[in-house]
Amino acid sequence: MPLKDEIISRIRSVKPLSHTAQQIMEILCDRGQSVEKLARIIETDAALTARVLTIVNAHTLFPAAPITTIAGAMTAIGDRVMLGIALDYCTDGLMLKPLDGYQAEQGKLWEHNLLTAIAAKVIAIMSPMEVNADEAFTGGILHDIGKSVLSEFLTDSVDEVIMEIDRGLVLDYLTAEEEKLGTNHCIIGAAMAKMWKLPSPFPEIIRHHHHPQAADEKYHRIIYTVHLGDIIAMMRGIGTGCDSMCYQLENGYKELLGIRKNQLPAIMLRVDEEFQRTMALVNKGAGNAENFNR
């Protein structure tokens, strides 16, 4: 079977999004609805409810009073961490698998996506332009999902890819993926999003998060928000392995988001503080990546 057909076959074998996941995405895309409704959606899925409560109580901060409700879990860990757990569960654990093709350990994809999501949300809030912070966060959570599929096809050539980038033979990791496989993790991720019937702007964010200018103009602002968040996450040292900082920053964010370069240190500080608080809740209240294993 040709490599391209193998990759397409692998995409088709990915578990479809459940009805619960589709409802979660619909809530997050509807500006008229409150994110608090996430709890009620989770409560309608017995398996997901059990999963969330198991994680939250794995290393609970309150051993004398176990958390027994989704509302209580959300209070303990926050709605954004809850979203990450819910989406990971609904995507069959794809965000937690090790990425051998990127030399990334188990849980690194989830950690990078979470930091990107937090950075994108902070950028959206700090931008003087109108950017939906909830869409930015969710786009950040999902942006690198294509790596979960493409990784296995890069495993045998990862050392060669790194050498080519170090020697300047290829522009970035995305180009290297295309040369080796005829596709890249953005294209694969967008195909997965369409298979899952995720609404816009999420397929567009996933497809163009490394090159926002190539997207339809109406999506530029939200994609640049995630693009800049992704770069900030890598600058923070939380990438997805050997491809970290092997991508280019497109400067269009300055005009589209009204963010000046001298604002980036303050943004990074705020992102770092928020990420540390979130990870503290995850590690103390929900366990680390190993505790997410099914």
C-alpha positions in Angstrom: 0.0 0.0 0.0 1.4 3.4 -0.9 2.4 5.6 2.0 -0.2 8.2 1.3 -2.9 5.5 1.3 -1.6 4.2 4.6 -1.8 7.6 6.2 -5.4 8.1 4.9 -6.3 4.6 6.2 -4.9 5.6 9.6 -7.0 8.7 9.7 -10.1 6.7 8.9 -9.3 4.3 11.7 -9.3 7.1 14.3 -12.4 6.8 16.6 -15.1 9.3 15.6 -16.0 12.0 18.1 -18.8 11.0 20.4 -22.2 12.8 20.6 -20.9 14.2 23.9 -17.8 15.7 22.2 -19.9 17.2 19.5 -22.1 18.9 22.1 -19.0 20.2 23.9 -17.7 21.7 20.7 -21.1 23.3 19.9 -21.2 24.9 23.3 -17.7 26.3 22.9 -18.5 27.7 19.5 -21.7 29.5 20.6 -20.9 32.8 22.1 -24.4 33.0 23.6 -23.9 30.0 25.8 -22.0 29.7 29.0 -19.0 27.4 29.4 -20.6 26.3 32.7 -22.9 24.2 30.5 -19.9 21.9 29.9 -20.6 20.3 33.3 -24.2 19.4 32.4 -23.1 17.9 29.1 -20.4 15.8 30.8 -23.0 14.6 33.3 -25.0 13.1 30.5 -22.2 10.7 29.6 -21.7 8.1 32.3 -18.4 6.9 31.0 -16.9 10.4 30.8 -18.3 11.3 34.2 -16.6 8.3 35.7 -13.4 9.1 33.9 -13.4 12.7 35.1 -14.1 11.8 38.8 -11.5 9.1 38.7 -8.8 11.5 37.5 -9.8 14.3 39.9 -9.8 12.0 42.9 -6.6 10.2 41.9 -4.5 12.6 43.9 -7.2 14.7 45.4 -6.4 17.8 47.6 -9.2 16.8 49.9 -8.8 13.1 50.8 -11.3 13.4 53.6 -14.0 14.6 51.2 -13.9 12.8 47.8 -15.2 14.8 44.9 -18.4 13.1 43.7 -20.0 15.5 41.2 -18.9 17.1 38.0 -19.7 20.6 39.4 -17.4 19.8 42.3 -14.7 18.6 40.0 -14.9 21.8 37.9 -14.6 23.9 41.0 -11.5 21.9 42.0 -9.6 22.0 38.7 -11.3 24.7 36.6 -13.4 24.6 33.5 -10.4 24.8 31.2 -8.6 21.8 32.7 -12.0 20.0 32.6 -12.2 20.8 28.9 -8.8 19.3 28.2 -9.7 16.1 30.1 -13.0 15.9 28.3 -11.6 16.5 24.8 -8.8 14.0 25.4 -11.3 11.3 26.5 -13.5 12.1 23.5 -10.6 11.8 21.1 -9.7 8.4 22.4 -6.6 9.5 24.3 -4.8 10.7 21.1 -3.3 13.8 22.9 -1.6 11.6 25.5 0.2 9.1 23.3 3.9 9.3 22.9 5.1 10.8 19.6 8.1 8.8 18.5 8.3 10.6 15.2 8.9 13.8 17.1 10.9 12.2 20.0 8.3 13.3 22.5 7.3 11.4 25.6 3.8 10.4 26.6 1.8 13.5 27.6 4.0 16.1 25.9 1.4 16.7 23.1 -1.3 17.4 25.7 1.0 19.6 27.8 2.1 21.6 24.7 -1.5 22.0 23.5 -2.6 23.1 26.9 0.2 25.8 27.1 -0.7 26.9 23.5 -4.3 27.1 24.5 -3.6 29.3 27.6 -1.3 31.5 25.6 -3.9 31.9 22.8 -6.5 32.8 25.4 -4.3 35.4 27.1 -3.4 36.9 23.7 -7.1 37.1 22.8 -7.9 38.9 26.0 -5.0 41.3 25.7 -5.6 42.1 22.1 -7.5 45.4 21.5 -9.1 43.6 18.5 -12.2 41.4 18.8 -11.0 37.8 19.3 -13.1 35.0 20.8 -11.0 33.8 23.8 -12.9 30.6 24.1 -12.4 29.7 20.4 -8.7 30.6 20.8 -8.3 28.3 23.8 -10.1 25.4 22.1 -8.1 25.9 18.9 -4.9 25.8 20.9 -6.0 22.5 22.5 -6.7 21.0 19.1 -4.0 22.6 16.9 -1.4 19.8 16.8 -3.8 16.8 16.9 -2.5 15.7 13.5 0.9 14.8 15.0 -0.9 11.9 16.9 -1.4 10.2 13.5 1.6 11.4 11.5 4.2 10.5 14.2 4.3 6.8 13.5 5.1 7.5 9.8 8.1 9.7 10.8 9.7 7.4 13.4 12.2 5.8 11.0 13.3 9.1 9.6 13.3 11.4 12.6 17.1 11.5 13.0 17.6 12.3 9.3 15.0 15.1 9.5 16.8 16.7 12.5 20.1 16.5 10.7 18.6 18.2 7.6 17.1 21.0 9.6 20.4 21.5 11.6 22.3 21.8 8.3 19.8 24.2 6.8 18.8 21.7 4.1 15.1 22.2 4.8 13.3 25.3 6.0 11.4 23.8 8.9 9.9 20.6 10.3 6.7 21.1 8.3 8.7 21.1 5.1 10.6 18.0 6.2 7.3 16.2 6.8 6.1 17.1 3.4 9.3 15.9 1.8 9.3 12.6 3.6 5.6 11.8 3.6 4.0 14.1 1.0 1.8 15.7 3.7 2.2 17.4 7.1 0.6 17.4 10.5 -1.5 20.4 9.7 -3.1 18.8 6.7 -3.7 15.6 8.6 -5.1 17.4 11.6 -7.5 19.3 9.4 -8.6 16.1 7.8 -9.3 14.6 11.2 -11.3 17.8 12.2 -13.4 17.5 9.1 -14.0 13.8 9.7 -15.1 14.7 13.2 -17.4 17.4 11.7 -15.8 20.1 13.9 -17.3 23.5 13.1 -15.3 26.5 11.8 -12.9 27.9 12.7 -11.3 24.8 14.1 -10.4 22.9 10.9 -9.0 26.2 9.6 -7.0 26.8 12.8 -5.5 23.3 12.6 -4.8 23.5 8.9 -3.0 26.9 8.9 -1.6 27.4 12.4 1.9 27.5 11.1 1.1 29.7 8.1 -2.0 31.9 9.0 -1.6 34.1 5.9 -2.5 31.2 3.7 -5.9 30.9 5.3 -9.1 32.6 4.2 -8.9 36.2 5.4 -12.0 35.9 7.6 -10.0 33.4 9.8 -6.8 35.4 9.9 -7.3 36.9 13.4 -8.2 33.7 15.3 -5.5 31.7 13.5 -2.8 34.3 14.2 -3.9 34.2 17.8 -3.2 30.4 18.0 -0.1 30.8 15.8 1.5 33.2 18.2 0.3 31.1 21.2 2.1 28.1 19.6 5.3 30.0 19.2 5.1 31.3 22.8 4.6 27.7 24.1 7.7 26.6 22.2 9.7 29.6 23.5 8.6 28.6 27.0 10.3 25.2 26.3 7.1 23.2 26.2 7.0 21.8 22.7 6.2 18.4 21.2 9.7 17.2 20.9 12.5 17.6 18.4 10.4 20.0 16.2 10.2 22.7 18.8 11.4 26.1 17.5 11.7 24.6 14.0 9.0 26.8 12.6 8.8 30.4 11.5 6.8 33.3 13.3 4.7 35.2 10.8 4.7 38.9 11.8 1.1 39.5 10.6 0.0 39.2 14.3 1.2 42.8 14.9 -1.4 44.4 12.6 -4.2 41.9 13.0 -4.1 41.5 16.8 -2.7 44.9 17.7 0.0 43.2 19.7 3.4 44.9 19.7 6.7 43.0 19.9 7.6 44.8 23.2 4.4 43.4 24.7 5.5 39.8 24.3 7.5 39.6 27.5 4.5 40.7 29.6 2.3 38.3 27.7 4.7 35.4 28.3 4.9 36.2 32.0 1.1 36.1 32.3 0.9 32.9 30.3 3.6 31.3 32.4 1.8 32.2 35.6 -1.5 30.9 34.3 0.2 27.7 33.0 1.9 27.1 36.4 -1.4 27.5 38.2 -3.1 25.2 35.8 -0.4 22.5 36.0 -0.4 22.7 39.8 -4.1 21.9 39.7 -3.6 19.1 37.2 -0.7 17.5 39.2 -2.3 17.9 42.6 -6.0 17.6 41.7 -6.0 15.4 38.6 -2.6 13.6 38.5 0.1 14.0 36.0 0.1 12.6 32.5 0.6 9.0 33.7 -2.6 9.2 35.8 -4.5 9.9 32.6 -3.8 6.5 31.2 -6.9 4.3 30.7 
